[in-house]
Amino acid sequence: MTAEAYEDVLSRIRFELSGLYGYEFDAYVCDDGSEDYWQLLEQDIRHRYEGLEHVARIFEFVESRAFAIDGDSGTAGEADGRYRIYSSLRNNVFAYPAWGVALARVPVFRQHGLSCEDFVFARDDQALQSFLAFTAARRREQDRRQVTVFTDTRDGMERQIEPITRTVDREDVIMDEGLKTEIFRAIDQFFAEDRSFYQLYDVPYKRGILLYGKPGNGKTTLVKSIAGSISAPVAYWQLTEHTSSASIQEVFQAAVAMAPMVLVAEDIDSMPQHARSFFLNTLDGATSKEGIFLIGTTNFPEQIDPALMNRAGRFDRAYEMTLPDEELRLAYLRRKQLGRLIGEEALPEAARLTDQFTCAQLNELYVSAALQWHTEGRAELHALVRAMRQELDKSRRQTWLRDKPDSAVGFLASGH
C-alpha cells in the first residue's frame, strides 16, 4: 500500500465515522502485539453482539461476508440452516459506539498476494483506555468458559478458541489418592482468591508441574479436571517440531495477559533442540511466569532436557502417572458402571484380568462391552479381555500387517 493509498483509506474511514457519530476519531497503532480485542471483535461479529455496529464496507468489490458451520445449532454440515453467515472481519469497519472506538482490518494488495493492515480509531485517549479495560474484563470472563488452544505449525502459531463443552469432575480422576490430593491442593492454593499462602510464606506467585508416564494413564483426564474445576482461564499449547523462540514468546505473552491462569504444555518432549535454550531462559525470567500455573506433559520423560528439572523455578515437581493397580482398576470400572453390563459381582474379576491395562484401555473395555451388550444382549468379560490382549500384543510386536500375507491394506494393495 502506497503512502497516498494508506492516507486515503484512513481519511475515508474517519470521515465515515465522524459523519455517523458526530465527532472526530483519531487513529492508533498497537505496539505490544496484543490481539485480544480483535479476537473479541470476531466473536462479537459472529454472535451479533448488541454493543457492536457495522459501519461500512471498505472496498466495494472485495469480499465482505463470511460463513462457517454453526456449532451451536445442531449437526454440522446439514443443508438446513446449519451455516452461520455474517460480516467478515476483513474489509469492514465496526464500531463500539458506547465506547467511542472503531476497528478496521483493511485488505492490502501487495506484489505477492493479499495481506491486511489493522486500524484502531478512538474518540480520544480516555475512550481507548476505557475500551481496552472493558475488553480485557470481557475476555477474562469468556476465558473462564472456553479454552485457548495454541498449536505450533509449519506456517507459524495457530490460535483457536474452543468452548468447554464437557467438563471432567475431580471424582473422574482415578489415580493414587495421596498424589491426587497433593496436585489439587497446589492448584487450589494457587487460585485462592486472597493468595494468602503465597503472601504469608513469601513464595513467588508461579508454579510448574510435569506429568509423565505412558499414554493412556490419565494425564489428559487430570488436566481436563483441573480446567473444569477452577475459576480461571486455561490455555493448551501443543508443542511440535515447529516450536520456535517466536512461538514460545507469543504463548507466554498471551499467558501473562490472561494471568492468573493455567498453561498446559502438551508433549513437551517434542520441542526441537534449537528452541530449548530460549524456553529455559523464558522459564527463568523474573516475570515470565508470574500468575501462571504451568503444567507440562510428556509420554517420553527420557527425552526431557534434564535442565528442566535440575533448576528451581522451572518445573517445581514431577509426577509419574503410572499404570493403575488392581484397586484403581476396580475403582475405574465402577466409575464407568461396567457392572451394569457384566454384573457387579464380576467387577473384581474384571479388575484382576486387566493387569497392565492403562486407563484408556479400561475405557475401551467398557465401550466394547457396551457395544456387545447393545447388539447381542450380553457382554462376555473373558472373551473381551482376551481379544483386547491379542490386539495389544500384535501392536507391541508390530505383527498386525503380517498376520495375513495374502491380504493388502490401503496403499499396500497393488495390481487390483
C-alpha angles and dihedrals in degrees: 000000000000122000089251093052091045091053092044093054092048092048094050093048093048090047091052092048096047091048092051100043103026101238138078124267125211122212120237135190125212113229100182100063093243116162099174096111092046091054090046090050091052091053092045091053093051094046096039096239109208094226093058126084130192107230107181148322112258104209117026100216099038118094113268102170129075138187136199139169108280105233091190099059109061137273111016119238100022114135097232105092098302092131123083116216119198145147112292120243089231123071095017138096118224130186138199096207096187089062100037093238133125133186131202131182103200122200112236119200112215134174094262100038146297125320135160140242119208120220129191120195127187139174090237142325094281092052091052093047091051092047093050091050089049094050092046091054092047093048092051092050091048092045088063089062098041142038127238110221120201118191125183108222137172089261096048136269119344115204121193135172114223124187118233099245099166127024126203116226119226087241088063090064107095109194141111105315094221092053092043092051092049094051096046092045089057090048094049093047091050094053098038109132096238098037086218095155093058093043096045095050097032092239118162110255097245134085138189131191131176122213115198139169144096118322115272099031099115107274093126093043090052092049092048091051090052091050092049097047104050130075096228139088119277127202129189119209117195106203117204140165085280095063110125141174088264094054092045090053092046094051095048092046089053091045093052089051089055096042134167084055147119119257114194113199105198121206094001090179088070092072109117119242095246091060099046098084091053090048092052091047090050091053089049093053116117096235104013092101100030107141093003123123100200119202117187121192131194139166091200110052091169088069094054116109106252087221088072091064104030098067129062117243096038109077108349096195137014120209124194115219099211132190110281115257122226093275092051092045089055091049091049094050091048090051089052089049094233086157090077088067105036101021128265091258090061095056096089088052090050090052091050095048094050098065111156092018117138121225088257091055091048088054090050089052089055092048092049091049091049092050092050092047091049095050102031105023092239140073118210107203100194094048092048094049091045092052092049092050091051092053092046091050091050090051093051092049092040089227099129092101093046099053093086108032093179094058128076134204128209113312090006088073112094136167093023 
